[in-house]
Amino acid sequence: MFTSKQRAFLRSLAQKIEPVAQFGKQGLTEAFTDGLTLVIEKRELIKVTVLENSGYSPKEAAEIIANAINAEVVCVTGRKAVLYKRSYRNDIEHIVL
């Protein structure tokens, strides 16, 4: 869990990034989760768009995705969800919370 200051900091960083994936009617496929796992390991902070045809509310979809890739939901704004996961890679610049 994040403190309110950590959440605010991550939200401010997320304003500058574009969504990396769309969660739609195909739902949570293996290819989708594998792709997100690779991206979040490299970036630590990602944004995902939840399409209306997904059958889930944006908050439900964010929780489903976060559980699948072992990440935490930072926030859900409109139809966009921001997810964070600390990377174990040493070759990237880590986000300092």
C-alpha positions in Angstrom: 0.0 0.0 0.0 1.0 3.6 -0.7 0.9 6.6 1.6 -1.0 9.5 0.3 2.3 11.3 -0.6 3.6 8.3 -2.5 0.3 8.0 -4.4 0.3 11.7 -5.3 3.9 11.5 -6.5 3.2 8.4 -8.7 0.0 10.1 -10.0 2.1 13.2 -11.0 4.6 11.0 -12.9 1.7 9.1 -14.6 0.4 12.4 -16.1 3.3 12.5 -18.5 3.0 8.9 -19.8 0.9 7.4 -22.5 -1.2 4.2 -22.1 0.8 1.1 -23.1 -2.1 -1.3 -23.6 -5.9 -1.5 -23.9 -8.0 -3.9 -21.9 -11.0 -4.9 -24.0 -13.5 -7.6 -24.8 -10.8 -10.3 -25.2 -10.1 -9.9 -21.5 -7.0 -11.1 -19.7 -5.1 -13.3 -22.2 -1.7 -14.8 -21.6 -0.2 -12.6 -24.3 -1.7 -9.5 -22.7 -0.3 -10.3 -19.2 3.1 -11.4 -20.6 3.4 -8.1 -22.5 2.4 -6.0 -19.5 4.8 -7.9 -17.3 7.7 -7.1 -19.6 6.8 -3.5 -19.9 6.2 -2.9 -16.1 9.6 -4.6 -15.4 11.3 -2.0 -17.6 9.2 1.1 -16.6 7.8 0.4 -13.1 4.9 2.7 -13.8 2.4 2.0 -16.6 -1.0 3.3 -17.7 -3.6 1.0 -19.2 -6.8 2.0 -21.0 -10.0 0.1 -20.1 -12.3 -0.1 -23.1 -16.1 0.0 -22.6 -16.6 -3.3 -24.3 -14.5 -5.1 -21.6 -17.5 -5.9 -19.5 -15.8 -4.5 -16.4 -15.8 -1.2 -14.7 -12.4 0.5 -14.8 -11.7 -0.1 -11.1 -12.6 -3.8 -11.5 -10.4 -4.2 -14.6 -7.5 -2.4 -12.8 -7.7 -4.8 -9.9 -7.9 -7.8 -12.2 -4.8 -6.6 -14.2 -2.9 -5.7 -11.1 -3.4 -9.2 -9.6 -2.4 -10.9 -12.8 0.9 -9.1 -13.0 1.6 -8.7 -9.3 1.4 -4.9 -9.4 -0.4 -2.3 -7.3 -3.1 0.1 -8.5 -2.1 3.7 -8.1 -5.3 5.3 -9.3 -8.1 5.0 -11.8 -9.1 8.1 -13.6 -11.9 7.9 -16.1 -11.1 4.8 -18.2 -7.4 4.8 -17.5 -5.7 2.8 -14.8 -2.2 3.5 -13.5 -0.2 0.5 -12.1 3.1 0.4 -10.3 5.5 -2.5 -9.6 9.0 -2.2 -8.3 11.4 -3.7 -10.8 14.2 -6.1 -9.9 16.3 -5.1 -12.9 19.5 -3.2 -12.1 19.9 -1.6 -15.6 17.0 0.9 -15.2 16.5 4.0 -13.2 14.2 3.2 -10.3 11.4 5.4 -9.1 12.3 6.5 -5.6 9.3 6.6 -3.3 
